[in-house]
Every structure is written in C-alpha cells, then in structure tokens.
C-alpha cells in the first residue's frame, strides 16, 4: 500500500514538473523601429526595372521608385518571449507622394500625386494610397524589405520632376 501511494505521488510530481501552463499572450508587443530608408529611382520601360544612378534621367512613361527600409528590434529581452508580437513603432499612418515642381494644371507644386502611382506587393499592384499599411507590416519584420512604386499616370509636361514622400 505504501509503495502504491509513493509511486502515485512520484508520478503526479513528475507530471507536474513537465506540464506547462500557457498564459495568455497579452501586452507582449515588441517594438521594431526603422533604422534606415532608401529611395531608389527606377526606369521600368523594359521587362525588368533598371536602377537609375543619381542625376541620371528617367522617363516619364517608365518611371518608378523603390522604397527600402531596414528595421531592427528595439527590445531584445521582450523578443525572447514565446508570446512576442513584433510591431513597427511608430506605425506608418499615411504615405503621400507630393510634387514639388507640379504635374500640369491639375497638380500644381505642393499637391499630392499619390493617385498617379501604384505600388507592387507580393499580391500584385495596388493603389499607392494603401501602401502605408503594407509598409508598416513588412517593416515590422527585422531586416531589409521594400516595395516598388510605379507612375501609372505620367504628366503631360516633359522636363524634370521633383517628388517628396
């Protein structure tokens, strides 16, 4: 009788040692911050984009740019948790592409030309107005990542254009 009770207690104690009670994952956001953002101009007239060197002329019917962000975890201790959820901090709330030189009468200098662009993500092209949420998601993962924006409605005028994001 003593052996059965002792064996039963031993089994219960060993089982308790190996059992793991998961606690709910609440408030375990681990901040990720963008360390660097690069803007690369592209000539997209051919099947593959070609990077334009600084000062090199692009073509309005094949203009694009790539935004690449490099991000890193800010709290390495919190990132060790099983429940860690990586979050870009601060999140990107809006992405606006503004012309500094103007793109015709409908887009004077200082106006938004975001609707003239589309961005390409893994699922295809989308209006550039939705790029903020996409960039917040991909830049919330440590490392370098980005997306390409293409000018889909070029200006009627020729000449140099200056843009700002």
N, CA, C and O of each residue as an XYZ file, in Angstrom:
660
protein
N       0.813     -1.180      0.000
C       0.000      0.000      0.000
C       0.863      1.253      0.000
O       0.590      2.209     -0.725
N       1.935      1.234      0.845
C       2.824      2.372      0.898
C       3.527      2.570     -0.443
O       3.745      3.710     -0.854
N       3.875      1.521     -1.115
C       4.573      1.613     -2.399
C       3.642      2.207     -3.452
O       4.090      3.029     -4.251
N       2.375      1.828     -3.486
C       1.428      2.368     -4.458
C       1.193      3.858     -4.234
O       1.130      4.626     -5.194
N       1.064      4.269     -2.986
C       0.854      5.689     -2.682
C       2.097      6.479     -3.056
O       1.990      7.554     -3.646
N       3.265      5.969     -2.726
C       4.526      6.631     -3.045
C       4.727      6.708     -4.561
O       5.167      7.735     -5.076
N       4.414      5.654     -5.256
C       4.537      5.639     -6.714
C       3.573      6.635     -7.335
O       3.940      7.368     -8.254
N       2.356      6.666     -6.846
C       1.351      7.595     -7.367
C       1.784      9.038     -7.128
O       1.666      9.868     -8.029
N       2.281      9.352     -5.936
C       2.746     10.710     -5.649
C       3.944     11.086     -6.512
O       4.052     12.233     -6.946
N       4.833     10.154     -6.762
C       6.001     10.409     -7.608
C       5.570     10.713     -9.037
O       6.079     11.643     -9.662
N       4.642      9.934     -9.543
C       4.137     10.151    -10.908
C       3.456     11.517    -11.002
O       3.653     12.234    -11.983
N       2.671     11.880    -10.013
C       1.984     13.180    -10.022
C       3.015     14.313     -9.980
O       2.878     15.298    -10.706
N       4.036     14.182     -9.144
C       5.071     15.225     -9.041
C       5.845     15.356    -10.352
O       6.110     16.469    -10.807
N       6.208     14.231    -10.957
C       6.924     14.281    -12.241
C       6.053     14.880    -13.333
O       6.535     15.661    -14.154
N       4.800     14.527    -13.350
C       3.874     15.082    -14.349
C       3.751     16.588    -14.167
O       3.700     17.327    -15.151
N       3.705     17.049    -12.930
C       3.591     18.484    -12.672
C       4.839     19.221    -13.136
O       4.753     20.362    -13.591
N       6.011     18.574    -13.023
C       7.246     19.203    -13.483
C       7.256     19.401    -15.001
O       7.759     20.412    -15.492
N       6.708     18.452    -15.733
C       6.757     18.509    -17.191
C       5.562     19.221    -17.815
O       5.564     19.509    -19.012
N       4.555     19.501    -17.020
C       3.397     20.217    -17.553
C       3.744     21.695    -17.683
O       4.470     22.247    -16.857
N       3.231     22.313    -18.702
C       3.490     23.732    -18.943
C       2.157     24.412    -19.189
O       1.469     24.125    -20.169
N       1.806     25.299    -18.309
C       0.555     26.031    -18.479
C       0.837     27.294    -19.274
O       1.602     28.153    -18.834
N       0.235     27.407    -20.416
C       0.413     28.610    -21.230
C      -0.410     29.742    -20.652
O      -1.601     29.587    -20.384
N       0.232     30.874    -20.464
C      -0.514     32.038    -20.026
C      -0.921     32.826    -21.268
O      -0.237     32.765    -22.290
N      -2.011     33.552    -21.194
C      -2.469     34.279    -22.377
C      -1.447     35.322    -22.821
O      -0.788     35.959    -21.998
N      -1.328     35.484    -24.132
C      -0.393     36.456    -24.694
C      -1.075     37.816    -24.750
O      -1.790     38.127    -25.703
N      -0.849     38.603    -23.740
C      -1.423     39.938    -23.715
C      -0.310     40.946    -23.468
O       0.602     40.710    -22.675
N      -0.403     42.062    -24.157
C       0.547     43.155    -23.983
C       1.991     42.697    -24.133
O       2.851     43.058    -23.330
N       2.248     41.910    -25.152
C       3.604     41.431    -25.395
C       4.174     42.017    -26.687
O       5.032     41.402    -27.321
N       3.703     43.199    -27.078
C       4.208     43.825    -28.293
C       5.675     44.182    -28.112
O       6.066     44.783    -27.111
N       6.469     43.806    -29.084
C       7.890     44.133    -29.078
C       8.118     45.170    -30.167
O       7.882     44.889    -31.342
N       8.575     46.375    -29.796
C       8.734     47.429    -30.798
C       9.883     47.160    -31.760
O      10.975     46.746    -31.369
N       9.595     47.410    -33.024
C      10.590     47.329    -34.091
C      10.645     48.723    -34.701
O       9.601     49.318    -34.967
N      11.840     49.252    -34.927
C      11.979     50.602    -35.476
C      12.751     50.557    -36.785
O      13.660     49.746    -36.962
N      12.375     51.439    -37.692
C      13.090     51.561    -38.959
C      14.392     52.301    -38.693
O      14.391     53.398    -38.135
N      15.496     51.695    -39.095
C      16.810     52.285    -38.888
C      17.230     53.161    -40.074
O      17.919     54.167    -39.905
N      16.802     52.758    -41.280
C      17.230     53.469    -42.480
C      16.191     53.268    -43.571
O      15.630     52.181    -43.708
N      15.933     54.323    -44.354
C      15.045     54.228    -45.514
C      15.817     54.721    -46.731
O      16.431     55.787    -46.705
N      15.775     53.932    -47.788
C      16.446     54.311    -49.034
C      15.417     54.436    -50.147
O      14.475     53.648    -50.228
N      15.604     55.419    -50.990
C      14.753     55.693    -52.146
C      15.621     55.464    -53.366
O      16.633     56.146    -53.531
N      15.260     54.531    -54.221
C      15.994     54.239    -55.445
C      15.088     54.513    -56.633
O      13.979     53.985    -56.707
N      15.557     55.337    -57.564
C      14.759     55.634    -58.752
C      14.947     54.535    -59.786
O      16.036     53.979    -59.929
N      13.870     54.228    -60.508
C      13.885     53.116    -61.456
C      13.387     53.552    -62.834
O      12.540     54.437    -62.956
N      13.926     52.917    -63.855
C      13.405     53.025    -65.221
C      12.713     51.689    -65.477
O      13.362     50.644    -65.513
N      11.405     51.728    -65.652
C      10.623     50.487    -65.769
C      10.065     50.269    -67.176
O       9.058     49.580    -67.335
N      10.702     50.845    -68.197
C      10.185     50.701    -69.556
C      10.340     49.281    -70.097
O       9.582     48.875    -70.978
N      11.290     48.535    -69.595
C      11.529     47.172    -70.084
C      10.930     46.156    -69.115
O      10.266     46.529    -68.149
N      11.164     44.890    -69.374
C      10.557     43.834    -68.561
C      11.087     43.807    -67.132
O      10.383     43.357    -66.228
N      12.314     44.281    -66.909
C      12.877     44.337    -65.563
C      13.272     45.774    -65.240
O      13.849     46.452    -66.089
N      12.973     46.258    -64.022
C      13.362     47.619    -63.653
C      14.878     47.792    -63.651
O      15.616     46.886    -63.262
N      15.333     48.962    -64.089
C      16.753     49.306    -64.085
C      16.932     50.455    -63.099
O      16.204     51.446    -63.156
N      17.901     50.324    -62.196
C      18.162     51.372    -61.208
C      18.821     52.556    -61.901
O      19.802     52.401    -62.629
N      18.262     53.754    -61.663
C      18.846     54.980    -62.198
C      19.862     55.517    -61.197
O      19.572     55.621    -60.005
N      21.024     55.850    -61.671
C      22.065     56.415    -60.815
C      21.716     57.866    -60.487
O      20.979     58.496    -61.244
N      22.221     58.411    -59.388
C      21.929     59.799    -59.036
C      22.245     60.737    -60.205
O      23.332     60.676    -60.780
N      21.296     61.597    -60.549
C      21.471     62.550    -61.636
C      21.132     62.001    -63.013
O      21.057     62.760    -63.979
N      20.927     60.703    -63.115
C      20.601     60.089    -64.402
C      19.124     60.335    -64.720
O      18.264     60.220    -63.847
N      18.844     60.672    -65.969
C      17.473     60.988    -66.380
C      16.628     59.727    -66.486
O      17.071     58.709    -67.017
N      15.402     59.811    -65.971
C      14.430     58.742    -66.124
C      13.438     59.132    -67.203
O      13.549     60.207    -67.793
N      12.488     58.285    -67.460
C      11.497     58.543    -68.499
C      10.115     58.510    -67.867
O       9.783     57.590    -67.120
N       9.310     59.527    -68.174
C       8.008     59.637    -67.515
C       7.098     58.460    -67.811
O       6.243     58.128    -66.991
N       7.260     57.813    -68.974
C       6.414     56.667    -69.303
C       6.938     55.367    -68.705
O       6.350     54.307    -68.921
N       8.002     55.434    -67.977
C       8.538     54.233    -67.342
C       9.179     54.552    -66.010
O      10.143     53.899    -65.610
N       8.644     55.567    -65.305
C       9.263     55.983    -64.056
C       8.703     55.186    -62.880
O       7.508     54.901    -62.801
N       9.590     54.847    -61.994
C       9.200     54.200    -60.750
C      10.258     54.450    -59.695
O      11.330     54.977    -59.990
N       9.957     54.075    -58.483
C      10.956     54.146    -57.417
C      10.699     53.017    -56.438
O       9.591     52.491    -56.328
N      11.755     52.669    -55.739
C      11.648     51.626    -54.720
C      11.983     52.248    -53.374
O      12.983     52.953    -53.233
N      11.137     51.980    -52.388
C      11.411     52.366    -51.004
C      11.859     51.112    -50.275
O      11.145     50.110    -50.245
N      13.045     51.175    -49.687
C      13.562     50.042    -48.923
C      13.840     50.515    -47.512
O      14.530     51.513    -47.305
N      13.310     49.809    -46.562
C      13.537     50.137    -45.156
C      14.277     49.009    -44.465
O      14.039     47.833    -44.742
N      15.179     49.375    -43.563
C      15.892     48.401    -42.746
C      15.457     48.630    -41.311
O      15.620     49.724    -40.771
N      14.902     47.595    -40.695
C      14.388     47.748    -39.337
C      15.036     46.742    -38.388
O      15.573     45.718    -38.811
N      14.971     47.062    -37.091
C      15.584     46.215    -36.069
C      14.711     46.226    -34.811
O      13.975     47.178    -34.552
N      14.814     45.155    -34.050
C      14.085     45.032    -32.783
C      14.678     45.998    -31.774
O      15.898     46.094    -31.645
N      13.819     46.715    -31.059
C      14.270     47.680    -30.059
C      14.400     47.067    -28.677
O      15.177     47.558    -27.859
N      13.647     45.993    -28.395
C      13.624     45.378    -27.069
C      14.014     43.912    -27.223
O      13.149     43.058    -27.419
N      15.307     43.615    -27.136
C      15.743     42.237    -27.369
C      15.320     41.300    -26.251
O      15.203     40.096    -26.482
N      15.084     41.815    -25.035
C      14.635     40.963    -23.931
C      13.208     40.502    -24.185
O      12.908     39.316    -24.052
N      12.316     41.434    -24.553
C      10.925     41.080    -24.816
C      10.763     40.174    -26.019
O       9.799     39.412    -26.095
N      11.694     40.245    -26.959
C      11.609     39.432    -28.160
C      11.870     37.961    -27.866
O      11.560     37.108    -28.698
N      12.433     37.643    -26.702
C      12.713     36.257    -26.344
C      11.469     35.526    -25.861
O      11.476     34.299    -25.763
N      10.414     36.251    -25.563
C       9.182     35.663    -25.058
C       8.511     34.814    -26.135
O       8.568     35.141    -27.320
N       7.880     33.726    -25.712
C       7.143     32.880    -26.660
C       5.970     33.633    -27.263
O       5.517     33.310    -28.361
N       5.487     34.621    -26.558
C       4.302     35.350    -26.987
C       4.633     36.666    -27.672
O       3.733     37.472    -27.908
N       5.891     36.905    -27.994
C       6.279     38.189    -28.576
C       5.567     38.431    -29.901
O       5.450     37.536    -30.738
N       5.098     39.656    -30.070
C       4.442     40.082    -31.303
C       5.174     41.333    -31.771
O       5.110     42.375    -31.118
N       5.868     41.230    -32.899
C       6.663     42.346    -33.396
C       5.764     43.401    -34.023
O       4.910     43.082    -34.849
N       5.955     44.658    -33.632
C       5.128     45.754    -34.104
C       6.025     46.927    -34.478
O       6.876     47.339    -33.690
N       5.835     47.464    -35.684
C       6.573     48.662    -36.079
C       6.134     49.815    -35.190
O       4.940     50.074    -35.040
N       7.100     50.501    -34.605
C       6.773     51.598    -33.704
C       7.696     52.776    -33.993
O       8.912     52.648    -33.852
N       7.153     53.909    -34.390
C       5.737     54.176    -34.645
C       5.302     53.592    -35.989
O       6.107     53.444    -36.909
N       4.008     53.263    -36.081
C       3.453     52.732    -37.325
C       3.364     53.847    -38.357
O       3.323     55.026    -38.003
N       3.334     53.476    -39.622
C       3.181     54.447    -40.696
C       1.686     54.674    -40.875
O       0.953     53.752    -41.233
N       1.240     55.882    -40.630
C      -0.197     56.161    -40.694
C      -0.629     56.665    -42.063
O      -1.798     56.535    -42.427
N       0.295     57.239    -42.827
C      -0.072     57.801    -44.119
C       1.163     57.855    -45.005
O       2.276     58.066    -44.523
N       0.962     57.664    -46.290
C       2.037     57.824    -47.255
C       1.496     58.719    -48.364
O       0.527     58.374    -49.040
N       2.126     59.855    -48.539
C       1.670     60.827    -49.519
C       2.842     61.195    -50.425
O       3.912     61.564    -49.940
N       2.645     61.098    -51.720
C       3.662     61.483    -52.695
C       3.269     62.865    -53.211
O       2.185     63.046    -53.766
N       4.153     63.826    -53.025
C       3.865     65.219    -53.354
C       4.804     65.686    -54.457
O       5.997     65.386    -54.429
N       4.263     66.424    -55.434
C       5.098     67.010    -56.480
C       5.613     68.368    -56.004
O       4.844     69.196    -55.516
N       6.902     68.584    -56.148
C       7.491     69.865    -55.782
C       7.547     70.812    -56.981
O       7.650     72.027    -56.814
N       7.476     70.248    -58.189
C       7.579     71.058    -59.409
C       6.253     71.192    -60.138
O       6.133     72.010    -61.050
N       5.260     70.411    -59.755
C       3.960     70.446    -60.424
C       3.896     69.436    -61.558
O       4.894     69.175    -62.230
N       2.718     68.874    -61.762
C       2.469     67.924    -62.854
C       1.233     68.383    -63.612
O       0.203     67.710    -63.605
N       1.343     69.513    -64.253
C       0.217     70.041    -65.018
C      -0.711     70.872    -64.157
O      -0.483     71.059    -62.962
N      -1.769     71.372    -64.796
C      -2.712     72.274    -64.125
C      -3.447     71.593    -62.976
O      -3.781     72.241    -61.984
N      -3.703     70.291    -63.102
C      -4.453     69.600    -62.051
C      -3.600     69.273    -60.824
O      -4.143     68.970    -59.762
N      -2.287     69.330    -60.956
C      -1.386     69.052    -59.836
C      -0.310     70.137    -59.750
O       0.819     69.925    -60.194
N      -0.654     71.305    -59.178
C       0.345     72.360    -59.022
C       1.415     71.955    -58.010
O       1.221     70.986    -57.276
N       2.542     72.674    -57.951
C       3.576     72.365    -56.958
C       2.991     72.291    -55.550
O       2.170     73.124    -55.166
N       3.415     71.305    -54.800
C       2.944     71.123    -53.427
C       1.711     70.251    -53.299
O       1.252     70.003    -52.184
N       1.160     69.775    -54.413
C      -0.052     68.951    -54.342
C       0.299     67.460    -54.344
O       1.373     67.054    -54.786
N      -0.627     66.674    -53.845
C      -0.443     65.224    -53.791
C      -0.630     64.607    -55.172
O      -1.572     64.938    -55.892
N       0.281     63.704    -55.529
C       0.165     62.952    -56.786
C       0.131     61.452    -56.490
O       0.429     60.630    -57.357
N      -0.233     61.113    -55.264
C      -0.268     59.712    -54.834
C      -1.162     58.872    -55.741
O      -0.847     57.714    -56.015
N      -2.270     59.438    -56.207
C      -3.202     58.678    -57.050
C      -2.611     58.357    -58.423
O      -3.166     57.530    -59.146
N      -1.523     58.976    -58.788
C      -0.860     58.685    -60.066
C       0.058     57.466    -59.969
O       0.607     57.025    -60.979
N       0.227     56.925    -58.778
C       1.153     55.810    -58.549
C       0.409     54.561    -58.085
O      -0.664     54.639    -57.487
N       1.003     53.424    -58.375
C       0.587     52.135    -57.817
C       1.826     51.523    -57.175
O       2.953     51.772    -57.604
N       1.601     50.724    -56.148
C       2.731     50.008    -55.552
C       2.549     48.523    -55.785
O       1.429     48.029    -55.919
N       3.672     47.819    -55.830
C       3.646     46.381    -56.075
C       4.093     45.646    -54.836
O       5.199     45.839    -54.330
N       3.204     44.800    -54.363
C       3.485     43.938    -53.223
C       3.498     42.504    -53.731
O       3.459     42.275    -54.940
N       3.550     41.565    -52.847
C       3.581     40.168    -53.246
C       2.347     39.710    -54.000
O       2.390     38.715    -54.722
N       1.246     40.435    -53.834
C      -0.010     40.009    -54.460
C      -0.330     40.773    -55.741
O      -1.366     40.522    -56.357
N       0.525     41.691    -56.152
C       0.290     42.453    -57.377
C       0.202     43.936    -57.105
O       0.637     44.413    -56.057
N      -0.365     44.671    -58.058
C      -0.425     46.126    -57.968
C      -1.615     46.584    -57.137
O      -2.672     45.953    -57.132
N      -1.418     47.696    -56.437
C      -2.493     48.301    -55.640
C      -2.290     49.811    -55.637
O      -1.192     50.300    -55.901
N      -3.357     50.542    -55.337
C      -3.257     51.999    -55.262
C      -2.256     52.389    -54.181
O      -2.233     51.802    -53.099
N      -1.431     53.383    -54.486
C      -0.395     53.813    -53.547
C      -0.978     54.350    -52.245
O      -0.271     54.423    -51.240
N      -2.247     54.723    -52.244
C      -2.867     55.224    -51.016
C      -2.913     54.151    -49.927
O      -3.021     54.489    -48.748
N      -2.835     52.882    -50.284
C      -2.846     51.796    -49.303
C      -1.465     51.315    -48.903
O      -1.347     50.341    -48.158
N      -0.425     51.967    -49.374
C       0.940     51.500    -49.123
C       1.377     51.666    -47.673
O       2.250     50.927    -47.218
N       0.803     52.607    -46.936
C       1.226     52.830    -45.548
C       1.029     51.577    -44.697
O       1.921     51.198    -43.938
N      -0.125     50.938    -44.819
C      -0.394     49.721    -44.037
C       0.545     48.595    -44.457
O       1.030     47.838    -43.615
N       0.800     48.486    -45.756
C       1.692     47.440    -46.250
C       3.116     47.665    -45.726
O       3.750     46.723    -45.251
N       3.623     48.891    -45.805
C       4.974     49.174    -45.324
C       5.076     48.970    -43.815
O       6.102     48.491    -43.331
N       4.038     49.321    -43.066
C       4.049     49.074    -41.616
C       4.176     47.584    -41.327
O       4.861     47.183    -40.385
N       3.521     46.773    -42.134
C       3.571     45.314    -41.923
C       4.947     44.752    -42.273
O       5.525     44.004    -41.484
N       5.476     45.102    -43.445
C       6.752     44.491    -43.846
C       7.936     45.072    -43.096
O       8.919     44.368    -42.865
N       7.866     46.342    -42.708
C       8.959     46.937    -41.942
C       8.860     46.560    -40.472
O       9.772     46.875    -39.707
N       7.790     45.900    -40.049
C       7.664     45.383    -38.697
C       8.430     44.078    -38.515
O       8.492     43.540    -37.410
N       9.008     43.572    -39.591
C       9.827     42.356    -39.550
C      11.282     42.798    -39.661
O      11.646     43.444    -40.644
N      12.129     42.469    -38.679
C      13.516     42.926    -38.730
C      14.219     42.506    -40.022
O      14.018     41.404    -40.531
N      15.039     43.406    -40.531
C      15.780     43.173    -41.765
C      15.434     44.240    -42.779
O      14.830     45.258    -42.443
N      15.819     44.004    -44.026
C      15.570     44.976    -45.102
C      14.464     44.457    -46.008
O      14.471     43.293    -46.409
N      13.519     45.325    -46.324
C      12.448     44.975    -47.251
C      11.871     46.266    -47.817
O      12.077     47.348    -47.268
N      11.158     46.133    -48.905
C      10.587     47.322    -49.511
C       9.599     46.975    -50.600
O       9.236     45.814    -50.789
N       9.172     47.999    -51.310
C       8.269     47.772    -52.432
C       8.508     48.827    -53.513
O       9.103     49.878    -53.272
N       8.029     48.510    -54.691
C       8.214     49.355    -55.869
C       6.938     50.140    -56.137
O       5.835     49.599    -56.067
N       7.102     51.411    -56.441
C       6.009     52.298    -56.834
C       6.200     52.666    -58.293
O       7.303     53.027    -58.703
N       5.142     52.579    -59.079
C       5.217     52.939    -60.495
C       4.277     54.089    -60.790
O       3.148     54.132    -60.302
N       4.763     55.027    -61.602
C       3.955     56.146    -62.062
C       3.053     55.620    -63.171
O       3.529     55.317    -64.264
N       1.768     55.510    -62.903
C       0.845     54.939    -63.896
C       0.134     56.005    -64.707
O      -0.407     55.709    -65.772
N       0.123     57.246    -64.222
C      -0.472     58.362    -64.969
C       0.588     59.453    -65.076
O       0.647     60.344    -64.228
N       1.431     59.390    -66.118
C       2.507     60.374    -66.238
C       1.960     61.761    -66.559
O       0.872     61.896    -67.120
N       2.727     62.790    -66.197
C       2.299     64.146    -66.527
C       2.389     64.393    -68.035
O       3.162     63.745    -68.740
N       1.591     65.333    -68.508
C       1.622     65.695    -69.929
C       2.924     66.429    -70.234
O       3.525     66.231    -71.290
N       3.354     67.278    -69.302
C       4.569     68.076    -69.493
C       5.812     67.200    -69.468
O       5.845     66.159    -68.812
N       6.824     67.637    -70.189
C       8.125     66.973    -70.111
C       9.023     67.826    -69.225
O       8.647     68.932    -68.837
N      10.174     67.327    -68.914
C      11.119     68.066    -68.083
C      11.291     67.394    -66.722
O      10.706     66.348    -66.440
N      12.104     68.026    -65.901
C      12.422     67.464    -64.583
C      11.224     67.527    -63.664
O      10.459     68.491    -63.665
N      11.084     66.484    -62.888
C      10.056     66.414    -61.844
C      10.775     66.173    -60.528
O      11.779     65.462    -60.473
N      10.256     66.766    -59.485
C      10.770     66.503    -58.145
C       9.604     66.029    -57.285
O       8.529     66.628    -57.271
N       9.849     64.942    -56.575
C       8.815     64.366    -55.711
C       9.323     64.286    -54.278
O      10.527     64.260    -54.022
N       8.380     64.247    -53.366
C       8.699     64.105    -51.950
C       7.689     63.157    -51.348
O       6.510     63.181    -51.703
N       8.153     62.319    -50.433
C       7.213     61.409    -49.742
C       7.031     61.912    -48.328
O       6.286     61.313    -47.551
